[in-house]
């Protein structure tokens, strides 16, 4: 009975998971010590949610755990006869170049953790790393026409569109990294859903990469869940965002089906929604996109009196539900898929309205609720004797 359960695939997955988990768990204390030594600390301020100094280079442990998991996979295939079955999904990818792009993204985040580079410099670094990944063979390549179902090659647009896709994923994880354990938990849940998708599509390599991502996130949560003793910083958030974007691109988007292409966006719906609302909110308020504010969905939940722990658990649950919905979409066909999309759209609209995610954008509506006549702006905080709430740093500082 036990031998029937312990198939080679399961044994390989357990080994890869264990190595990645244990290495991450063992190196978090080192990353905390290093952050304290070089001064990479988040001190309490009106731009932070933490009330005591916290080291912010946890991405080092995540990166080392990921390398350990990938090295275990490589050694298993090379020296221990592991048979990894892959279909067309991952063919043509140059893994050394792919690892180089991932490493560049990690280094960009680590530099920002240490010396706080400008937003423009950080964006250029993200574009460079995403370009290396795209040139390694992880790219969209072609799309399927909605008219006749024919495949259309993207040509010279292939690399720019792939880079844009990856940079979006990088930044949605960076933006959602605003509470203890939030980003790591969401990435773990998204990775579980991605694991099911890529496994169903015939890629054991990508499935094992998802196992590694889940392992390093769970190990990091041992130190990062509220109250956190360390933060992942941009080195972790940018790194994890690129991993999720790469897996979704290589294992799902390259299948070229329009509906299937949307599944990663559904699964990552919470950070996607938060990023979209931040972009619209800051544009309407004439703010830079990289300027922090208190309008993120996790801030809304905390302001509602739920506290950090409950807010994070609620967002975990929402992400898990979206993961199930994404898998449901992938397993249905025809009109039923669009019915699921429609129900999802209505549900998300209700959540947006109830949470007040776009409230700063619609402030004129709230300021004039119950009044008649011309709409007038709300009185300033100074004239009413009130003070503005402190702004938390939602761009990678928890």
C-alpha positions, 0 to 999 in steps of 0.5 A: 500500500505504501509503495503504491502511494510513494511513486517516484514523482511524489518522492522527488517532490518531497525531497525537493520540498524538504531541501528548499524548506530546510535551507530557507529556514536555516538561512533566515537567521543569517539574513537577519544578522546580515541586514542588522550588520549592514543597516538594512532595517525598517524603523517605525515611522509614518510610512511603516506599519511595524512598531519596532525595528525589523530587518528587511533582507529576508529575500536572501533566505528565499533566494538561497532556498530556491537555489537549493531546491533547483540544485537538488532537482538538477542533481537528481536528474543528472546523477540519480536517474530522476525522470522528469516528464515535460511536454512542449511547455518548457521546450526551448528554454535556456535555463542558465540564462533564465537563472541569470535573469532571476538572479539579476532581479534578486540583486536589484531588490537587494540593492534597494533594500540596502541603499534605497535606489530611485524608482526609475533605477529600480524599474530599469533593473526590473526591465533588464532582468525581465528582458534576460528571462524573455531572451532565455526562451520564456516568452509569449511567442504567439497568440490565438485569434478570437475570430478564426482561432488561428495562431498569430506570431508576435514577431518583434512585439514578443520580447516587449510584451513578455517583459511587460507581463513579467514586470507587472507580476513583479510589481503586483507582489511588491505592492501587496507586500504591506502586512506581516506574512501577506506576500509570502502567503499569497505567493504560496497559495498562488503557487499551489494553484499554478502547480495543479495547472502545470501538472495537468498540462504535462510539465513536471519541471515547472510543477517541481519549481512550484513545489520549491516556491511553496516550500521557501514561502512556508519556511519564511512564514515561520519568521514572517507571519505576524508578529514578524521578526524579519521582512522579505524586502524588495529582494524577496518581493521582486524575486517572488514576483518574477518566479510567479510570472515566469511559471505562469508564462512558461506553463500556462500563457504559452498554451495560447488559448485566450481563456487559459491565458487569463487564468493566472490573472484570476488566480493572482486576482487579489494583488492584481486588483490591488495594483490596478486600484493603486494605479487608478487611485494615484493617477486620479490624485495626481500622484506618482505610481511609486508614491505610497498611500493608505489605500491598499486593500490590506490597509482597508481591512486593518482600518476596518478594525480587523487587525493584521492577523485577521486581515492577512487570513482573509486575503489568504482565503480570498486568494484560495477561492480565486485559485479554485475558480481559476482551476474551475475555469481551466477544467470547463469549456464553452459558455460555462467558462464565461458564466464563471467569469461573469459570476467572478466579475460580479463578486469582485465588484461587490467586494470592491464596493464594500471594502471601498477600494476606490474610495479615494478616487470617488471621494467627491461622492462620499464627501457629498453623500446626502447633500443636494446642489453642486458638489463641493470639495471636502474641507482640508484636514487643517481647517477641520482640526483633524490630522491626516492618517500616517502613510504606510509604505506599501511598496515592499516594506510590510 
